[in-house]
Amino acid sequence: MEALEPTIYCVNPAGAFEASQERLNGALAQAFGATREGIDRICLPESFRPIFGTALNHLRNRGLNPTTDVVWSLNPSVQEIGNRVLVPHTHNDRNNNPNAVDVRDAAGDKDRTPGWMSLIGQRHEMPRTVVLQPGQQFDLARWGNQRVFVKRCTESSGVTEFPNVVGPISGQAVVDAVAQLHARNEPVQVQAAVPETGNGWDGSAQFFASDGKDGGVLRLLGITRQLVDARNHHFGNEAPVKINRRIRRALLKVARTLVNQGLRGAFGIDFRVSEDGENGWITEFNLRVNGSTFPLLIMLLLGKSNMCCVREIQVHEDLSLERALEFVEDADGVAYHFGFWQTQHRLGVVMFDDNAASRLEELRDRLTLGV
């Protein structure tokens, strides 16, 4: 990978997080560990200030050198912090690069992604997908008993009345799920579960795009396998993973098209691969910082070649942050996500080197039990 720009930046990040201050604050706090003293500035929420020193010492103990050049603000703007500030979000400066905003609006939401993929001639890379606006009915006769995922087109973070993704389900359960979201006046994406037979796994390709002399410069940060629980909830990632060349080419082609149309900053493209690795499908875009963005950046900063991360570990209520971080350091891990410590007593942790996944699972149990 080419060297990163002097600053990973984004201005006026509130746009994509305007519906969730919690998500904005959490993402800001994740970014801290990937900054570099003397190079980057970072905007952090006021809620992070009481634990800033403790987090800084831990990250330094783990071989990182985060910036101490901090702008404390809940809602940073261009006027307040300029364009040399690391804030974790897709580049959102309409004045300097309106195309970055336009392509995100055109392709980013689940009700628009299928149409955009058709426009660039890549719809065949997606599973069978339909978008239903409020009032449109799911055609059960055409889909039959095919298993599908029902996805909200307007996502939210945290615990909600209706999860962002439901499935795989089929038949009347799909009709009911669509009706439930339409009752909220929300569009719905229905996407076929792939492969239709056998098992598969979900992955995510993470990219960062910046301005170069001749246009956008695209960097592949890494390709990860998503870790999901029994409720199909994505809770972590591991990297690297191998995918066949056709799938990799499709991901890169779509990513380059997004960047050529003006997208800048961090973004991810999710995909699904059959168990044998021979077939793959692009399932959705996340044109923003993703859960594995900063673990991958930290992996690169430390010169590591593999990682496993869990973004929110529930820590036992009796453990102080200092004690919890001792557990993390004893296990040779790095706590990178402090955004939910103050409100939910949770940490995000990334592990590297041999047996990273099993070591992280042991640490997770220890933090949860407090022993």
N, C-alpha and C positions, 0 to 999 in steps of 0.2 A: 504494500500500500504506500502511496506517496505520502510525504510528510503533511500533516494537517496544517491548515492555515494558522497564522499567528493567533487568531481568535475564532472560535466557533461562535457565530453571533446570530442574533435575530432581534429585530426591533419590534416594539409594540406587540408583545406576545398574547395579550389578553383576548384577541379575537377568537381563536379556536377554543379557548377555555372559558369563554364568557359565561357559560352555563354552569360552570363548576369551579369555584375558587379553590376547593379542596384539591382538584386535579392539578391546577396551576401551581399551587404551593408545593405539592408533592413532587412534581416534575422539576421545579426549580431546585429543590433540595437534592434530588438525584444527581444533578449536574455538577455539584460542588467537587466531587472526587475526581472528575475528569479535567478540572482546570489546572493551570500551571502558573506558579508564582512568577511575577515579573513579565508575564505575557498576557494573561487573560484578566478581565474583570468579570464579575458575576453579580447578578441581581438575586437577592435572597429575601424571602418573606420575613417579616418581623418575628413570626413564631419560631424561626430557626435561631434567632440571636442568643437565647439562653443556653443552647447546646453547641454553639458554634465552636468554642474553644475545645470542648471534649471531642467533637467530630474531627477537628483539625489535627489534634494530637494523634488520634487513632490513625488517620490516613497517612500522616507522616511516618508513624511507626511501621506502616505497611509498605513503605517505599515510594509513596506518592508525595507530591509537593504542591498542594492546592494553593490557589491565590488567596491573599488576604485583602485584595482590592475589591471591596464589597459595596454595592449600593443596596441599602435596605429600603425596600418599597413593596407594597402589595400590588401595585398596578403600574409597572414601569412604562414609560413612554419614550418616544424618540427624543423629545426635548429634554427629558430628565437625564438620560444615560447615554445618548449617542448610539453609534452603530458598532462600537467595539466592546460589546458586552455579551457574555455567554448566558443566554437564556434559552431554555430547551424547547424550541418550537420551530416549526417550519418558518422560513423567512417570510415575514408578513408586512413588508414595507410597500404599501401601495404607491407611494410617491416615487420611490427609486426603482421599483421593479413590479409594476402592476401585473405583469404576466405571472409572477409567482402566486399571486392571490387568485388570478383568473383560472389557472390550471387546477389549483386546489379545489376551487368551487366547481369546476367542470367535471373533475374525475374523482374527487375524494370521497364524497358521500355514497353510501351503498345504493341509493336510488339513482345515482348518476354513473357509477362505475361501469355497469354493463353497456350503457349507451356510448360512453367514451371508448371502451374497448372495441366496439363495433366501428366507430369512426376511424380508428387507427388500424383496422383490419386484424385485430387480435382477439376477437370475441371467442374464436374457437379454442383459445387457451383456457377458458373458464368452464366450469361445470355448467350444466343447464341451469339457467337463472332467469327469474321473472321478477319485475318490480310491480307491486300493486298499490296504487294510490287509494286513499280513502274512497269507498264506494265501489271499487273494483273487486270482483269476486275471484276467489281461487278456483280454477277449473279442475275440480277433483276427477272428473271423467278423463281428462287428458293425462293427468299425472298418475292416476291409479294408486297403487300402493307403494310407489317409489318413495324411498326414505329421503327426507329433506331437512334442511336447517331453515328455521324462520328467524330472520335477523331484523333487529330494529335499524332503521336508517338514521335515527337520531339517538346516538349513544349517550350514556351517562355513566358516571363512576359511582362506586360504593353500592350499598344495598338499595335496590329499587323494587317497585311493585312488579315489574316485568323485566326479566334479564335481557341483556343485549342479544343473546343468541339462545335459541331453544332447539333441541334436536339431538340426534336424528329422530324424527317422528314421521308418521305417514297417516293417510286417510283423514278421518274426521278430526283428528287432533290438529292437523294443519289448518283446516277450516276454522277451528275454534281459536287457534293462536293468532291467525290473521285477523279475525273478528275482534279479538281483545285489543290488538294494537290499533285497528281502525276506529274502535270506540274512543281512543285517545287522540283521534285525528292525525295519526302518524302513517306515513307510507311504510310499506313492508317489502323486504326482499326475501324471496323464497329461492333457495339454492339446493340443487340435488346433492345428496351425500355421495361422495366418491371415495374409493371405487364402489360400484354398485354391489359387487361381491368381494368377499375377503376384507382384510383390514388395511389400514394405512396410517400415516402419521402426518401431523401438521408442522409446517416450518415457516420461517420468516427470514427474508433477505433484507438486511439493513444497509442503508446507503446514506451518504452525505454528499450534498452538491453545493459547490461554491462558485463564485464568479472567476473566470479566467480571462486571459487576453482575447481569446476567440470564442467566448461564450461560456456555457456552464461546464464545470469540471466535476465529473461523477466519480465517487470513490465507493467501492464496496467494502463496508466495515466487516461484514461477516454473514454467513448463512447459518441459522440456528434451527434446532429442533425445539418446538414448543412443548413444555411440560403442562399437562392438563390433568385435572382431578376427575373423580367419578361424575361430577356435575358438569363436565365439559368446560370447566373454568380454567383459563390460562393463568398459571401462577409462576412460571419461570421458563428458563431457556438453557440449552446446552449447545456448545459449539466447539469445534467445527463439525459439520455433518457432510456426507457425500451425497450428491444428487447427480443424475445423469446429465450429459452435456446438453440434451435437447431442452430440459427444464431450465437449466442454468442460462442457456441462450435466450429463452423466452423471457425470463426475469430481467436479464440485462437489457433486452430490446425494449421492453416496456419502461424500465427505469430511465433509459436514455431518452425515450420519447417524452417522458414527463419533464426531464431536465431541459431538453431542447425547446419545450413549450414554456419554460421559464421557472420551473419549480426549483427552489433553493432550500438549503437546510437539511435536517435529518428527516428521513422517511423510511417506511418499510412496505414491503409487498409480501403478503401472506400467500402460502401455497399448500397444497396437499399432495402427498406422494403415496403411491400404492406400496404395499409391504415389500414387494420384490424390487422396488425402486425403478421400475421400467416406465411407469406412467405417472404423470403429474399434471396438476391444474392450478392456475392462479385463482385464488378465491376472493381476495379483497385487498384494498389499499389502506394504509394508515399513513397519511401524508402529514406526519408530525413525528416528534420523538416517540419511540416505542419503549416497551419494558426492557429490551435488551440493548438499547442504544448505548447507555453509559457503561454497563458491564463490558461491552465489546471495546469501547474506547479505553477503559481502564486496563483491559487485557493488553491492548496495543501499547499503551504507555509503559506498562511493566515488562514488555517484551515477552509475554507469554503466548502460547500457541493454542491453548484450549481453555474453556471456562464452563462453569455451571452456576446459574444464579437462581435465587428465589427472591422475588421482589418484596414480599411482605410476610415476615415470620412473626407470629404472635409471641411476644416475650412475656414470661411469667411476671405477674404484677409486683412480686417482691424484689425483682432484680432492678437495680439502678442502671442507668445507661453506662456508667463506668464499668460496672461489674459485667454487664452483658457484652461489652466490647472486649473485656478480658477473655471471655469465653470464645469470642470470634478470633482473637489473636492467638489463643492457645491452639485453635484448630487450623491456623495458618490461612484464615479467610480475610476478606475485606468487607466491612459494612459500607455500602455505597448509598443506601436509601434511608435517609433520616426523616423524611417528610411527614411520616405518620407516627413518629415517636411521641410527640407531645399530646396528640389527641387519642391515639389508639394503642400506644405501647408496642409498636411494630418496627422492625428493621428489615431492610433489604440487604442480602449478603451474597457475595460472589466468591467462588472458589476456583483455584487453578491447579494445573499439573495432574499427577496420577490420582485416579480414584476420586476425582472432584465431586461427582454426584453422590457417591456413598458417604464421603466425609461430610458433605453438606447436609445430608439427611441425618447423620448422627448429631451434628451441631444443632440442627433444627429441633430435634427432640430435646436436647439439653437446654436450649433457650426456652422452649415451651414449658418444660417441667421445672426449670429453675435449679437444676442440680448439676 
